[in-house]
Amino acid sequence: MVLNLKELKDLKIGFALTASYCNFKEVITYIIKLIEEGAKVIPIMSYNSYTYDTRFGKAEEFVTEIEEITGEKVLKTSVEVEPLGPKDLIDIIVVAPCTGNTLAKLANGITDTSVLGAVKTMRRNDKPVVIAMATNDALALNMRNIFTLQNTKGITFVPFKQDNPNDKPHSLVAEWDKLVETIEEVGKGLE
């Protein structure tokens, strides 16, 4: 399939990052691609993702970079994300990277973070959710949560694969190169 990125023009995307820090740099490249193709991106970050420095980078630097790229303030609290759905501020929400913790909470209706609150506010208005997971426990503790979400109307997964079967036998990660294509396909359903 040839990707026609014209479908992204004027799409308002909430882009929520959770704490799979090793994937931030990769994910940021796709935020840039979405913007280059005309999408408006509203960044959202979970508490852990905007708070903790790791061996993959400093949290404050990621926040600054994302704000500079998008031209938007990162939404960090449940209060900040609550208006997204009701006020029609975004058309679609993307959770990338989506950790196992976020998958589990989402599958069980727990909305105690800014990211989960943003997903909830979109789903109550039947707006689509795209999940690009990155979790070390997918093929262990989180498989039932993945199945639950895959069978939930309005939720679409970016295709995923095992990223390192020998060293991390329970780990699954999104095929990042399919992220934009998945968003485009979901976006077509909004017409």
VOGULUM-745993 format. One line per 2 residues: number of its first residue (from 1); their letters; for each residue x negated, y, z negated of N, C-alpha, C. Coordinates in steps of 0.1 Angstrom, whole numbers, plus 5000, padded with zeros to 4 digits. Each point is the difference from the previous one (the first is absolute). Layout:
NUM = a = X/Y/Z/X/Y/Z/X/Y/Z ~ ...
//
This chain:
1 = mv = 4992/4988/5000/5008/5012/5000/4991/5012/5000 ~ 5003/5010/5009/4993/5012/5000/5007/5010/4991
3 = ln = 4992/5006/4991/5005/5009/4990/5003/5014/5006 ~ 5013/5004/4999/5004/5013/5005/5002/5009/4988
5 = lk = 4989/5008/4997/5001/5008/4988/5009/5012/5001 ~ 5006/5003/5011/5009/5011/5001/5012/4998/4991
7 = el = 5002/4987/4996/5011/4997/4991/4998/5007/4986 ~ 4988/5003/4997/4997/5006/4987/5002/5015/4999
9 = kd = 5001/5006/5011/5001/5015/5000/5012/5004/4992 ~ 4998/5009/4991/5010/5006/4991/5005/4990/4989
11 = lk = 4995/4988/4999/5004/4991/4990/4994/5005/4987 ~ 5009/5000/4989/4995/5004/4987/4998/4988/4992
13 = ig = 4987/4998/4996/4996/4987/4994/4995/5003/4985 ~ 5006/4994/4991/4995/4999/4986/4989/4989/5000
15 = fa = 4988/5004/4997/4989/4990/5000/4995/4998/4986 ~ 5003/4988/4994/4997/4998/4986/4989/4990/4998
17 = lt = 4990/5004/4993/4988/4992/4997/5000/4995/4986 ~ 4998/4987/4999/4998/4994/4986/4986/4995/4999
19 = as = 4996/4995/4988/4987/4999/4996/4991/4988/5006 ~ 5001/4998/5013/4991/4991/5006/4989/5008/5006
21 = yc = 4991/5005/4992/4991/5011/5003/4991/4996/5012 ~ 4996/4987/5001/4991/4996/5011/5006/5002/5014
23 = nf = 5013/5003/5000/5007/5002/5013/5003/5015/5003 ~ 4996/5009/4991/5004/5014/5002/4994/5006/5013
25 = ke = 4987/4998/5002/4993/5006/5011/5007/4995/5013 ~ 5003/4987/5001/5007/4995/5012/5013/5006/5002
27 = vi = 5008/5001/4989/5014/5005/5001/4999/5015/5004 ~ 4991/5007/4995/4999/5015/5003/4998/5002/5015
29 = ty = 4993/4991/5006/4998/5001/5015/5013/4999/5007 ~ 5010/4992/4995/5013/4999/5006/5009/5012/4997
31 = ii = 4998/5006/4988/5007/5012/4997/4996/5011/5011 ~ 4988/5000/5003/4995/5010/5010/5006/4997/5013
33 = kl = 5000/4987/5004/5006/4996/5013/5015/5004/5001 ~ 5007/4998/4989/5015/5004/5000/5001/5015/5002
35 = ie = 4992/5008/4993/5001/5014/5002/4996/5005/5014 ~ 4990/4994/5005/4995/5003/5014/5011/4997/5010
37 = eg = 5009/4991/4997/5010/4996/5010/5013/5008/4997 ~ 5000/5010/4991/5011/5008/4998/5009/4997/4988
39 = ak = 4997/4990/4992/5007/4997/4988/4997/5010/4989 ~ 5009/5003/4992/4998/5008/4987/4998/4990/4989
41 = vi = 4989/5001/4993/4998/4990/4989/5000/5007/4987 ~ 5009/4995/4991/5001/5005/4986/4993/4989/4991
43 = pi = 4988/5003/4994/4993/4990/4992/5006/4999/4986 ~ 5000/4987/4996/5004/4996/4986/4989/4991/4995
45 = ms = 4997/5001/4987/4990/4991/4995/5005/4996/4986 ~ 4997/4987/4997/5003/4995/4987/4990/5006/4990
47 = yn = 5004/4999/4987/4992/5005/4989/4986/4995/5001 ~ 4999/4986/5001/4986/4994/5001/4992/5005/5012
49 = sy = 5007/5002/5011/4992/5003/5012/4995/5014/5000 ~ 5007/5009/4993/4995/5014/5000/4992/5003/4987
51 = ty = 4999/4990/4991/4993/5003/4987/4987/4993/4999 ~ 4998/4988/5004/4988/4993/4997/4989/5000/5011
53 = dt = 4988/5003/4996/4989/4999/5008/4995/4985/5001 ~ 4996/4996/5011/4996/4986/5002/4987/5000/5008
55 = rf = 4995/4988/5002/4988/4998/5008/5003/5004/5015 ~ 5012/5002/5003/5004/5003/5014/5002/5015/5002
57 = gk = 4999/5008/4989/5001/5014/5001/5006/5007/4988 ~ 4999/5013/5000/5006/5008/4989/5015/5003/5003
59 = ae = 5008/4998/4991/5015/5003/5002/5002/5014/5005 ~ 4994/5010/4993/5002/5014/5004/4996/5003/5014
61 = ef = 4989/4993/5005/4996/5002/5013/5010/4995/5010 ~ 5006/4988/4997/5010/4994/5009/5013/5010/5000
63 = vt = 5004/5005/4989/5011/5009/5000/4997/5012/5008 ~ 4989/5006/4998/4996/5012/5008/5000/4997/5015
65 = ei = 4994/4989/5004/4999/4996/5014/5014/4998/5006 ~ 5009/4993/4993/5013/4998/5005/5008/5013/5001
67 = ee = 4999/5008/4990/5007/5013/5001/4994/5009/5011 ~ 4987/5000/5003/4995/5007/5011/5005/4995/5013
69 = it = 5000/4987/5002/5004/4993/5012/5015/5003/5003 ~ 5008/4999/4990/5015/5001/5002/5005/5014/4999
71 = ge = 4992/5009/4993/5005/5013/4998/5011/5001/4990 ~ 5001/4989/4992/5011/4999/4990/4994/4996/4987
73 = kv = 5006/5004/4989/4996/4996/4986/5004/4986/4998 ~ 4991/4992/4994/5004/4986/4997/5011/5000/4989
75 = lk = 5010/4993/5002/5011/4998/4990/4995/4989/4991 ~ 5001/5004/4987/4994/4991/4990/5010/4995/4989
77 = ts = 5012/5006/4999/5009/4997/4990/5013/4996/5005 ~ 5008/4993/4992/5014/4996/5004/5008/5012/5002
79 = ve = 4998/5011/4993/5008/5012/5002/4997/5006/5014 ~ 4987/5000/5004/4996/5005/5013/5006/4992/5011
81 = ve = 5001/4987/4999/5005/4992/5011/5015/4998/5001 ~ 5007/5003/4989/5014/4997/5000/5008/5007/5011
83 = pl = 4997/5012/5004/5008/5007/5011/4997/4995/5014 ~ 4990/4991/5002/4996/4996/5013/5012/4994/5008
85 = gp = 5007/4991/4995/5012/4994/5007/5012/5009/5000 ~ 5005/5004/4989/5012/5008/5000/4999/5013/5008
87 = kd = 4989/5007/5000/4998/5012/5008/4995/4998/5014 ~ 5000/4987/5004/4996/4996/5013/4986/5006/5004
89 = li = 4990/4999/4991/4987/5006/5002/4991/4991/5008 ~ 5003/4987/5000/4993/4990/5008/5009/4990/5006
91 = di = 4996/4995/5012/5008/4990/5007/4997/4986/4996 ~ 4987/4997/4996/4995/4987/4997/4990/5001/4989
93 = iv = 4999/4989/4993/4989/5000/4990/4991/4988/5003 ~ 4987/5002/4999/4990/4990/5002/4992/4999/4987
95 = va = 4999/4987/4995/4992/4998/4988/4987/4992/5005 ~ 4989/5007/5000/4988/4995/5006/4988/5006/4993
97 = pc = 4991/4993/4993/5002/4986/4998/5010/4997/4989 ~ 5007/4989/5001/5009/4996/4989/4995/4989/4992
99 = tg = 4997/5002/4988/4994/4990/4991/5011/4989/4996 ~ 4995/4990/4994/5008/4989/4995/5009/5005/4989
101 = nt = 4995/5009/4992/5007/5006/4989/5012/5007/5005 ~ 4998/5008/5010/5011/5008/5006/5010/4991/5007
103 = la = 4995/4989/5007/5009/4990/5006/5009/4994/4990 ~ 4994/4996/4989/5008/4993/4989/5011/5009/4994
105 = kl = 4996/5013/4998/5010/5009/4994/5011/5003/5010 ~ 4996/5002/5012/5010/5003/5010/5010/4989/5002
107 = an = 4995/4987/5001/5008/4989/5001/5010/4998/4989 ~ 4996/5005/4988/5008/4998/4988/5007/5013/4995
109 = gi = 5001/5010/5009/5007/5012/4997/4995/5009/4990 ~ 4987/4999/4998/4993/5009/4990/4995/5012/5007
111 = td = 5004/5012/4995/4996/5012/5007/4993/5010/4990 ~ 4989/4996/4994/4994/5007/4990/4987/5008/5005
113 = ts = 4998/5001/5013/4989/5008/5005/5005/5010/5011 ~ 4992/5009/5003/5004/5010/5011/5003/4992/5013
115 = vl = 4991/4990/5003/5002/4993/5013/5013/4992/4999 ~ 5003/4993/4990/5012/4992/4999/5012/5009/4999
117 = ga = 4999/5012/4994/5011/5009/5000/5003/5006/5014 ~ 4989/5002/5007/5002/5004/5014/5007/4990/5009
119 = vk = 4996/4987/4998/5007/4989/5007/5014/5000/4996 ~ 5003/5000/4987/5014/5000/4996/5008/5011/5006
121 = tm = 4995/5012/5000/5008/5011/5005/5003/4999/5015 ~ 4991/4993/5007/5002/4998/5014/5010/4988/5002
123 = rr = 4999/4990/4993/5009/4988/5001/5014/5003/4996 ~ 5002/5009/4991/5014/5003/4996/5007/5007/5011
125 = nd = 4993/5006/5010/5005/5006/5011/4998/4992/5013 ~ 4997/4987/4998/4998/4991/5011/4990/5004/5010
127 = kp = 4989/5007/4995/4989/5003/5009/4989/4990/4999 ~ 4993/4998/5011/4991/4988/5001/4987/5002/4992
129 = vv = 4995/4988/4996/4987/4999/4992/4991/4991/5008 ~ 4988/5004/5002/4989/4992/5006/4990/4997/4989
131 = ia = 4997/4987/4999/4990/4996/4990/4988/4994/5007 ~ 4988/5005/4996/4987/4995/5005/4993/4995/4988
133 = ma = 5001/4987/4997/4994/4996/4987/4985/4997/5001 ~ 4995/5001/4988/4986/4996/4997/5000/4995/4986
135 = tn = 5000/4987/4998/5000/4995/4987/4993/4986/4999 ~ 4993/4999/4989/4992/4988/4997/5008/4988/4995
137 = da = 5013/5003/4996/5008/4989/4995/5012/4996/5008 ~ 5000/5004/5013/5012/4997/5008/5004/4986/5001
139 = la = 4990/4991/5002/5003/4986/5002/5000/4992/4986 ~ 5001/5008/4990/5002/4994/4986/5012/5006/4994
141 = ln = 4998/5009/4991/5011/5006/4992/5010/5008/5008 ~ 4996/5005/5012/5009/5010/5007/5007/4994/5012
143 = mr = 4998/4988/5003/5007/4995/5012/5015/5001/4999 ~ 5006/4997/4989/5015/5001/4999/5004/5014/5002
145 = ni = 4992/5010/4995/5004/5014/5002/4999/5004/5015 ~ 4990/4995/5006/4999/5003/5015/5012/4994/5007
147 = ft = 5004/4988/4997/5011/4994/5007/5013/5008/4997 ~ 5002/5004/4987/5011/5008/4997/5001/5013/5008
149 = lq = 4989/5007/5001/4999/5012/5007/5002/4998/5015 ~ 4994/4989/5006/5002/4997/5014/5015/4998/5003
151 = nt = 5007/4996/4991/5014/4997/5002/5009/5011/4995 ~ 4995/5012/4998/5007/5012/4996/5002/5009/5012
153 = kg = 5013/5003/5002/5003/5009/5011/4993/5014/4999 ~ 4994/5005/5010/4994/5013/5000/4985/5000/4996
155 = it = 4995/4988/4997/4985/4999/4997/4993/4992/5011 ~ 4990/5005/5005/4992/4994/5011/4985/4999/4995
157 = fv = 4994/4989/5002/4986/4998/4997/4992/5002/5012 ~ 4989/5007/4999/4989/5000/5010/4995/4985/5000
159 = pf = 4998/4994/5012/4994/4987/5000/4988/4999/4991 ~ 4998/4988/4994/4989/4999/4990/4993/4987/5003
161 = kq = 4989/4998/4993/4991/4988/5001/4992/4998/4988 ~ 4994/4989/4999/4990/4997/4989/4988/5008/5004
163 = dn = 4994/5008/4991/4989/5008/5003/4987/4993/4997 ~ 4999/4990/4991/4988/4993/4997/5004/4987/4993
165 = pn = 5004/4990/5007/5005/4988/4994/4990/4992/4991 ~ 4987/5002/5003/4991/4992/4992/4997/5007/4986
167 = dk = 4999/5013/5000/4997/5007/4988/5012/5005/4992 ~ 5011/5002/5008/5012/5005/4994/5012/4992/5006
169 = ph = 5002/4987/4995/5009/4991/5007/5015/5004/4998 ~ 5003/5010/4991/5014/5004/4998/5003/5014/5006
171 = sl = 4990/5005/5007/5001/5014/5004/5006/5001/5014 ~ 5009/5011/5002/5005/5003/5013/4998/5015/5002
173 = va = 4998/5004/5012/4998/5014/5003/5007/5003/5014 ~ 5006/5012/5001/5006/5004/5012/4990/5001/5011
175 = ew = 5005/4997/5012/4992/5002/5012/5001/5015/5003 ~ 4990/5007/4995/5001/5015/5001/5002/5005/5014
177 = dk = 4994/4994/5010/5002/5004/5013/5014/4999/5006 ~ 5009/4994/4992/5014/4999/5004/5009/5009/4992
179 = lv = 4994/5008/4991/5007/5009/4992/5008/5011/5008 ~ 4994/5007/5009/5007/5010/5008/5010/4994/5009
181 = et = 4997/4988/5006/5010/4994/5008/5013/4996/4992 ~ 4998/4995/4988/5011/4996/4992/5008/5012/4996
183 = ie = 4994/5011/4997/5007/5012/4997/5008/5005/5012 ~ 4994/4999/5011/5007/5004/5013/5012/4992/5002
185 = ev = 4999/4987/4999/5011/4991/5002/5012/5003/4990 ~ 4996/5002/4987/5011/5003/4991/5006/5013/5003
187 = gk = 4991/5010/5004/5005/5013/5004/5010/5000/5011 ~ 4999/4991/5009/5009/4999/5012/5014/4997/4995
189 = gl = 5002/4993/4989/5013/4997/4994/5007/5012/4994 ~ 4992/5011/4999/5006/5012/4994/5008/5008/5010
191 = e = 4998/4997/5013/5006/5008/5011/5015/4998/5000
//
